[in-house]
């Protein structure tokens, strides 16, 4: 379990680093498709109970 979580995080970071920046955003669907293409199992779910009170920036 821990190993698959680590692989998922590493592959996500690699995707964000190589394919996105402040001028080239990505969608959740793009990320899921990429991870599934790398044989990293992921699925999308909606967490209606979590709403951040402030925007969380991905770039400084």
Secondary structure as UniProt FT lines:
FT   HELIX           2..19
FT   TURN            22..23
FT   HELIX           28..37
FT   TURN            38..39
FT   TURN            48..49
//
